[in-house]
Amino acid sequence: MLHFEPLGRGLDVKGPPEVAAEVSRSLPTCRRLPHFYRVHGRVLEGVFVFAPELSAGGGRDAAGARLLLKLLAARGPAWLATEWTRGGLAPLFRSGLLAELHEARGALGPARGELATAQGELAATQQERAAAQAELAALRRELAADHGSL
């Protein structure tokens, strides 16, 4: 049985207030997560609750979770909170960014199609404008010729 102890108690989390507050809310989990991993070699579900950045796009970054647990065990919650807040753990949460990138690339296809359509419409409009300008210039010349002959 795991005994839960808040990690965030008594921590002085430094960094931008909104980030520090988010990290402080994320830290109240158990100190036993790293211990359980070290003893049993298993990553508990609580790690992904503790660091939702490790769960993105429906997948879970087990390697990132193991590394987070090792850092928490080796460096302690104060160090982890400080690094998390200042962005030092961003590379650890890279899988979440990759999942977002993959989703964005998927949405890019239809957007490219819409862009191509809009570019085609723009080209047609530009051709119509050029033809209208040529016609207007011809009419001006004709009008000037008519005025000159009067």
N, C-alpha and C positions, 0 to 999 in steps of 0.2 A: 504494500500500500504506500502511495506517495503522500507525503505531508507537504501541504502548500505553505509557503512563506512568501510574503510579498517581497519582490526584489526592489521595488521602487521606494520603499520606506527609508527616509533619511538621506536620499540621494540629492545631491545638488546638481541638477541637470542644467548645463549651460548651453546657450545657443539662442537662436531666434525664438521668442516666446511661444509662437504657435507650434513650432517643431518640438520644442522642449516639452510642451504640454502633451502633445501626441505621444512622444516617447515615454513620458512618465505614466501615461495611461496604459501603454503597451507593456511596461515592465512588471506590473503586478501579476506575476505568474509564479511558478515555483522554482526554488533553488535546486530541486531534485531533477529537473530536466537534464542538465549536463551529467549529473551523477548516474542517472538511469542509462543514459547513452554510453557512458564510460564502462559501466558494469555489464550491461546487457547488449550493447551494440545496436540498439534500436532507437529510432527517432519517434518520440511520442507525438500524438496529434496536437498536443498543447504548443509545440514549437511553431506550428503554422497559425495558431491563434495568436501567439506571442508576437510573431513576425509575419503578418499577412502578405508582406512583400514577397515572401518565398512561395506564395500560391498565386499564380497568375495564369490567365488563359485556360483555366480548368486543370492545369498541371501543377505539380509540386516539385520544387527543387530540393531533392533529398541531400545532394552534395552540399548545397548552400546551407541547409539546416544543420548538417553535421559540423560544418565549419563554424557556424554561429554558436553551436553548443560548445565546441572546443574553445572558442574565443571567450565565451562567458565563463567557462570553468577556469581558464588560464589567467584571464585579465580581470574578471569580476564585473559586477553589474555597473559600478560607477564608471569604469573605463568604457564599457559597452554603451552606456547611455550617452556619454560625451561624444564618442566616435559616431554613433548613430545620428545624434543631433547635428554635428558639424559636417555630416555627409561622408565621413570616413568609411562607412559600410556600404556606400553606393555600389561598389563593384560586386559585393556579395549579393545584392539584390538585382543583379544584372538579368537574371532569367525572367523576372517580371517585365523588365524593359524589352527584352527580346520578344516576349509574347505580345506585348502591346505593338511592337514594331511589325510583327507578323500580321496582326489584325489590321493595322493601318495599311499595310501593303495590299491586303485583300480588298480593302475599301478603295484603294487607289485605282484599280481596274475600271470600275464604272465611272469614276471621276475623270479618268483619261478619255473614256468614250464620250462623255459629255463635253469635255474640252475640245475634242476633235470636231464634234458636231458644231459647237459654237464657233470654232475657227473657220470651218467651212462656210457657215452663215455669214461671218464677218468678211470673208474673201468675196463672196457673192455680192454683199452689200457694197463693198469697196469698188467692185467692177461696175455695179449699177451707178454708183456715184460718179465714177470716172466717165462713163457714157453720158450721164446727165450733164456733167460739166462740159464735155465736148459739144454736146447739142446746144447748150446755152451759149458757148463761145461762137458757134456757127450762127445762131440766131442773132447775136449781138453784131457780128460782122455783116449779116444780111440787113439788119436794121440800120447800121451805120451807112451801108451802101445805098439804101433807100433814101436816107436823109441827105446824102451827098448828091443824089440825082435830082432832088426837088429844087 
